[in-house]
Amino acid sequence: MSEGDLFAGEGGDPGRPLADRLRPRSLDEIAGQEHLLGPGMPLRRAVEADRLHSMVLWGPPGTGKTTLARIVAERTGYAFHQLSAVFSGVKDIRAAIEAARRERDEHGRSAVLFVDEVHRFNKAQLDGFLPAVEDGTVTLIGATTENPSFELNAALLSRCRVYVLKPLSADALRGLLERALGDAERGFGGWEVTIGDDELALIAAAADGDGRRALTFLELAVETAGTGEGGPISVDRATVEAVAGGRVRRYDKAGDQHFDLISALHKAIRGSDPDGAVYWLTRMLDGGDDPLYLARRLVRIASEDVGNADPRALEVALNAKAAFDFLGTPEGELALAQAAVYLAIAPKSNAVYAAFNEASADVADSGSLEVPLHIRNAPTRLMKGLGYGQGYQYDHHREGGVAPEQTYLPDALAGRCYYRPTDRGLEGRARDRIQSLQRRRREGGDGGGDG
């Protein structure tokens, strides 16, 4: 396929958006993605050697997934067929595969089948690609903003290599904007446009890693600043702020990024970093995540990672949830931030979490073990006659309020230790008390009487 065929109509057509006019025509024009397309990088080597393989391009919007697929097909001489999972079904998949088969059989030409938003296909639809990929009828290139591990079936993933496209850096976006300003054929190079470094930096920041968004902001700024009379155009800061001030940061509260950010929040708190904690909490709130979901996670962290090192942490987290219920958004979000910071700076212990997990494993493995007779309830004469409650030591009648020789686990689990407190925070006092009781048990108790 010739370059003219692939990019038919591209050029300085003012009726088409700047981002479309400036779509890269070669690997070298693609902004960013040096980890894939730089000299000697694996994808570039494969393309330059004409060893094209099925792949999934995974990355956020505006990073060049569709453009890369087109350039790869053009560079290797493959026919290019495109589907969008938003508008296509099994019938369209079959038609595209049949067209690729005819291309191969009649013209001896391999074909790329590019599938945009591939994660939107269901399992049955994805399975429809397998035979054609397997026998080489098509080289599949899928594009997705979602984690392929979760959204694509294993059979298809095993036949594709996943390439991760990164959000464009500020420098890459700046270079893209400067190219648009200097390109006389497709950009504003033939116009008298003046825009300062600070304004370009503001556009790059507002684009938040999205090349398409950066070019759209630039185009709007130039159009807004223009007089419509063909004269010089000066884009000032006020104009840029007007078109880019209501920017929306990249965040998918129902997708993979949600789980990345909640993981970062949880681990920042666990790592006792209050700055990281409040930053990731704010990022999730800014992205529109459910504040009550965040409140529930804070309550979980209070038990899992702070535990008895500071039992007040659970109270603080629950109070933050109650405060949010009372105040709502945005006032109640401050209570969540307060709780996140408190949890971050609190002493940490996961001893209760570990004890619960170990006990849960024993419950699952050992079945329904009998309650030892001496700690069973004995409300009737029959039960007492069967030995229920016999030998029970009433702890309040013993020195220190504990009968040290008495056991409470099933016989099969005698001696099992689940809770191993740390020396951090208030849990250190609990550890001292447990160690004291253990010494008394080893020494055989104090010889007190029954209760």
C-alpha positions in Angstrom: 0.0 0.0 0.0 1.5 3.3 -0.9 1.8 6.2 1.4 -0.7 8.2 -0.7 -3.3 5.4 -0.4 -2.8 5.1 3.4 -3.0 8.7 4.2 -5.2 9.9 1.3 -6.4 13.5 1.7 -3.9 14.4 4.4 -2.3 17.8 4.2 -3.3 21.3 5.1 -7.1 20.8 4.7 -8.4 23.4 7.2 -11.7 21.5 7.5 -10.0 18.7 9.3 -8.8 18.9 12.9 -5.2 19.7 13.5 -4.6 16.4 15.3 -5.8 14.5 12.3 -3.8 16.7 9.8 -0.7 16.2 11.8 -1.0 12.5 12.2 2.5 11.0 11.9 3.6 9.4 8.6 6.6 7.5 9.9 7.9 5.9 13.0 10.3 8.8 13.5 7.3 11.3 13.7 5.6 9.4 16.5 6.0 11.5 19.7 7.3 9.6 22.7 7.3 5.8 22.9 11.1 5.7 22.6 11.1 2.5 24.7 9.3 0.8 21.7 10.4 2.8 18.7 13.9 4.1 19.5 16.9 2.7 17.7 17.4 -1.0 18.4 14.1 -1.3 20.4 12.2 -4.6 19.8 9.1 -3.3 17.9 11.2 -1.1 15.6 13.5 -4.0 14.9 10.6 -6.2 14.0 9.1 -3.6 11.7 12.3 -2.8 10.0 13.1 -6.5 9.4 9.5 -7.1 8.1 8.9 -9.6 10.8 5.5 -8.4 11.8 3.6 -10.3 14.5 0.2 -10.1 16.1 0.2 -7.6 18.9 -1.9 -5.6 21.4 -1.1 -1.9 21.8 -2.1 -0.9 25.3 -2.1 2.7 26.5 -4.1 5.7 27.4 -5.9 7.9 24.8 -3.8 10.1 22.6 -0.6 8.0 22.7 -0.6 7.0 19.0 -2.0 3.4 19.0 -4.1 3.8 15.8 -1.4 5.8 14.0 1.3 3.2 15.0 -0.8 0.4 13.6 -1.2 2.2 10.3 2.4 3.1 10.0 3.5 -0.5 10.8 1.2 -1.8 8.0 2.5 0.8 5.5 6.1 0.3 6.4 6.0 -3.5 6.0 3.8 -3.4 2.8 0.8 -5.2 4.4 -2.8 -4.5 3.4 -4.6 -2.6 6.1 -8.1 -3.5 7.3 -9.7 -1.8 10.3 -12.6 -2.6 12.6 -13.9 -0.8 15.7 -15.2 -3.0 18.4 -17.7 -0.3 19.2 -19.6 -0.7 15.9 -18.6 -4.2 14.7 -19.9 -7.7 15.4 -19.2 -11.3 14.3 -20.4 -10.6 10.8 -17.9 -7.8 10.4 -15.1 -9.9 11.8 -15.8 -12.6 9.2 -16.0 -10.1 6.4 -12.6 -8.6 7.3 -11.0 -11.9 7.6 -12.4 -13.1 4.3 -11.1 -9.9 2.6 -7.7 -10.6 4.1 -7.8 -14.2 2.8 -8.6 -13.0 -0.7 -5.7 -10.5 -0.5 -3.4 -13.3 0.4 -4.7 -15.9 -2.1 -5.1 -13.6 -5.1 -2.3 -11.1 -4.6 0.1 -12.9 -2.3 -0.1 -10.0 0.1 -0.3 -10.3 3.9 -2.8 -8.2 5.8 -3.0 -6.4 9.1 -6.4 -6.4 10.8 -6.5 -3.5 13.2 -9.1 -3.6 15.9 -9.7 -0.5 17.8 -11.2 -0.7 21.3 -10.5 -4.5 21.1 -11.5 -4.9 24.8 -15.1 -4.2 23.9 -15.5 -7.5 22.1 -16.9 -10.4 24.2 -15.2 -13.7 24.5 -17.1 -15.3 21.6 -16.2 -12.5 19.3 -12.5 -12.6 20.3 -12.4 -16.3 19.7 -13.5 -15.6 16.1 -10.0 -14.1 15.4 -8.1 -17.2 16.6 -8.2 -19.4 13.5 -7.2 -16.5 11.2 -4.4 -15.5 13.5 -3.2 -19.0 13.9 -3.0 -19.8 10.2 -1.5 -16.4 9.3 -4.4 -15.1 7.3 -4.2 -11.9 9.3 -1.7 -10.2 11.6 -3.9 -8.9 14.3 -3.1 -5.5 15.9 -5.5 -4.6 18.7 -5.6 -1.3 20.5 -7.0 -0.9 24.0 -7.0 1.5 26.9 -7.8 -1.3 29.3 -5.5 -3.9 30.9 -5.4 -6.8 28.4 -4.8 -9.3 31.3 -8.3 -8.6 32.5 -10.1 -7.7 29.3 -8.8 -10.2 26.6 -9.1 -14.0 26.8 -6.0 -16.0 27.4 -6.1 -17.8 24.1 -5.8 -14.6 22.1 -3.2 -13.1 24.4 -1.0 -16.2 24.0 -0.9 -15.4 20.3 -0.1 -11.7 20.7 2.7 -9.7 22.1 1.6 -6.8 24.3 3.3 -3.4 23.9 2.6 -0.7 26.5 2.4 2.8 25.2 3.1 5.4 27.8 1.5 8.8 28.3 3.5 11.5 26.5 6.0 13.3 28.6 5.9 17.1 28.9 9.0 17.3 26.6 7.3 15.0 24.0 4.2 17.1 24.1 6.2 20.3 23.8 8.0 18.9 20.7 4.6 17.9 19.2 3.3 21.5 19.7 6.4 23.0 18.2 6.1 20.7 15.2 2.5 21.8 14.7 3.6 25.5 14.8 6.4 25.0 12.3 4.7 22.6 9.8 3.6 24.8 6.8 1.8 21.9 5.1 -0.3 20.4 7.9 0.1 22.8 10.8 0.4 26.5 11.4 3.8 27.0 9.8 2.3 29.2 7.1 0.5 31.4 9.6 2.0 34.2 11.7 1.4 32.7 15.1 3.2 33.9 18.2 3.0 31.9 21.4 5.4 32.0 24.4 7.2 29.2 26.1 5.1 29.5 29.2 1.9 29.2 27.2 3.2 26.1 25.4 4.2 24.6 28.8 0.7 25.3 30.1 -0.9 23.5 27.1 1.5 20.5 27.6 0.5 20.3 31.3 -3.2 20.6 30.5 -2.9 17.8 27.9 -1.9 15.4 30.7 0.0 13.0 28.5 -2.5 13.0 25.6 -1.0 14.2 22.3 -4.4 14.6 20.6 -5.6 16.8 23.4 -2.5 18.9 23.3 -3.0 19.6 19.5 -6.7 20.3 20.1 -5.9 22.8 22.8 -3.4 24.5 20.5 -5.8 24.7 17.7 -8.6 26.2 19.9 -6.1 28.7 21.3 -5.0 29.8 17.8 -8.6 30.0 16.6 -9.7 31.9 19.7 -6.8 34.4 19.4 -7.3 34.9 15.6 -9.0 37.9 14.2 -10.4 36.1 11.2 -8.6 38.7 8.9 -5.5 36.6 8.1 -3.2 38.8 10.1 -0.7 37.9 12.9 -2.0 35.9 15.8 -0.7 36.3 19.3 -1.7 33.6 21.8 -1.5 34.9 25.3 -1.8 33.1 28.7 -5.4 34.2 29.2 -6.4 32.6 25.9 -4.6 29.3 26.8 -6.3 29.3 30.2 -9.6 29.9 28.6 -9.4 26.8 26.3 -7.4 24.5 28.6 -8.4 25.7 32.1 -11.2 23.1 32.5 -8.9 20.2 31.8 -9.8 16.7 32.9 -7.0 14.5 34.1 -6.7 10.9 32.9 -8.5 8.6 35.2 -10.9 5.7 34.7 -12.6 5.0 38.0 -14.0 1.7 36.7 -10.8 0.4 35.1 -7.3 -0.6 35.6 -6.1 2.9 36.7 -8.5 2.8 39.6 -6.8 -0.3 41.0 -3.3 1.2 40.4 -4.2 4.3 42.4 -5.9 2.5 45.3 -2.8 0.3 45.5 -0.6 3.4 45.6 -2.8 4.9 48.3 -2.8 1.8 50.4 0.9 1.2 50.1 1.8 4.9 50.8 -0.2 4.6 54.1 1.4 1.2 54.9 4.8 2.8 54.2 4.1 5.7 56.6 4.3 8.4 54.0 1.6 11.0 54.7 2.5 13.0 51.6 2.0 10.0 49.3 -1.2 9.1 51.1 -2.9 12.5 50.8 -1.7 12.9 47.1 -3.2 9.5 45.9 -6.3 10.1 47.9 -6.7 13.5 46.2 -6.0 12.0 42.8 -8.8 9.5 43.3 -11.3 12.1 44.5 -10.3 14.4 41.7 -11.0 11.6 39.2 -14.5 11.2 40.5 -14.0 8.0 42.5 -16.6 7.2 45.1 -15.6 8.8 48.5 -17.4 6.1 50.4 -15.3 3.4 48.6 -12.2 5.3 49.8 -13.7 5.6 53.3 -14.2 1.8 53.4 -10.6 1.2 52.2 -9.3 3.5 55.0 -11.3 1.4 57.6 -9.7 -1.7 56.1 -6.2 -0.2 56.4 -6.9 0.7 60.0 -7.3 -2.9 60.9 -5.0 -4.5 58.4 -1.9 -2.3 58.6 -2.2 -0.3 61.9 -4.1 -2.8 64.0 -3.4 -2.9 67.7 -0.3 -0.7 67.3 -2.8 2.1 67.5 -6.4 0.9 68.0 -7.6 4.5 67.8 -6.9 4.4 64.0 -10.0 2.3 63.5 -12.0 4.9 65.4 -10.5 7.7 63.3 -11.3 6.0 60.1 -14.9 5.2 61.1 -15.3 8.8 62.3 -14.1 10.1 58.9 -16.7 8.0 57.2 -19.4 9.4 59.5 -18.2 12.9 59.0 -18.4 12.4 55.2 -21.9 11.1 55.5 -22.8 14.2 57.6 -21.1 16.8 55.4 -21.0 15.3 51.9 -18.8 16.6 49.1 -16.6 18.6 49.1 -16.4 19.4 52.9 -16.5 15.8 54.0 -13.5 14.9 51.8 -11.2 16.8 54.3 -12.2 14.2 57.0 -11.0 11.4 54.6 -7.7 13.3 54.1 -7.3 13.6 57.9 -7.9 9.9 58.4 -5.4 9.0 55.6 -2.7 11.2 57.2 -3.4 9.8 60.6 -3.2 6.2 59.4 0.1 7.0 57.6 1.8 8.4 60.6 0.4 5.8 63.1 2.7 3.0 64.2 2.0 -0.1 62.1 1.3 -3.7 62.9 -0.3 -6.4 60.7 -0.2 -8.9 63.6 -4.0 -9.2 63.8 -4.3 -9.5 60.0 -1.7 -12.3 60.0 -3.4 -14.0 63.0 -6.8 -13.9 61.3 -5.4 -15.3 58.0 -3.6 -18.1 59.9 -6.7 -19.0 61.9 -8.8 -18.9 58.7 -6.4 -21.4 57.1 -6.6 -23.7 60.1 -10.4 -23.5 60.1 -10.5 -24.4 56.4 -7.9 -27.3 56.8 -9.0 -28.9 60.1 -12.8 -29.0 59.7 -15.2 -28.8 62.6 -13.0 -29.6 65.6 -14.8 -30.2 68.8 -14.9 -27.6 71.6 -12.9 -28.8 74.6 -15.3 -30.1 77.3 -14.0 -27.7 80.0 -15.0 -24.6 78.0 -18.4 -25.8 76.8 -21.6 -24.3 78.1 -23.4 -26.6 80.6 -26.9 -25.2 81.3 -28.5 -28.7 82.0 -27.9 -31.6 84.3 -27.4 -33.9 81.3 -24.7 -31.7 79.9 -22.9 -31.5 83.3 -23.2 -35.3 83.5 -21.5 -35.6 80.1 -18.6 -33.5 81.4 -19.5 -30.2 79.9 -17.7 -27.4 81.8 -15.9 -29.8 84.0 -12.5 -28.5 85.2 -13.2 -24.9 84.0 -11.1 -22.3 85.9 -13.0 -19.0 86.5 -10.3 -16.5 85.6 -11.5 -13.7 87.9 -10.9 -15.9 90.9 -7.2 -16.3 90.0 -4.2 -14.1 90.7 -4.0 -11.5 87.9 -7.4 -12.4 86.6 -6.0 -15.3 84.5 -5.9 -19.1 85.0 -2.6 -19.7 83.2 -2.8 -23.5 83.0 -6.2 -23.4 81.1 -6.3 -23.9 77.4 -8.9 -22.6 74.9 -8.0 -24.2 71.5 -9.2 -27.6 70.3 -6.9 -30.4 71.3 -5.7 -30.9 67.7 -4.5 -27.3 67.7 -3.0 -27.2 71.1 0.0 -24.8 71.3 -0.9 -23.0 68.1 0.1 -19.3 68.2 -1.7 -16.9 65.8 -1.3 -13.5 67.4 2.3 -12.4 67.6 2.3 -8.7 68.5 5.0 -6.4 67.5 6.8 -3.9 69.8 5.4 -0.9 67.9 3.0 1.5 69.5 0.4 0.3 72.0 0.9 -3.3 70.8 4.2 -3.3 72.6 2.3 -3.4 75.9 0.1 -6.2 74.6 3.3 -8.2 73.7 4.7 -7.7 77.2 1.5 -9.0 78.8 1.3 -12.0 76.5 4.9 -12.8 77.2 4.3 -12.6 81.0 1.3 -15.0 80.6 3.4 -17.4 78.6 6.0 -17.5 81.3 3.3 -18.3 83.9 2.0 -21.1 81.7 5.5 -22.6 81.4 5.9 -22.4 85.1 2.6 -24.3 85.7 0.3 -21.5 87.0 -0.2 -20.4 90.6 -2.2 -23.3 92.0 -5.5 -21.3 92.3 -8.9 -23.0 92.8 -11.9 -23.6 90.5 -14.6 -21.1 89.7 
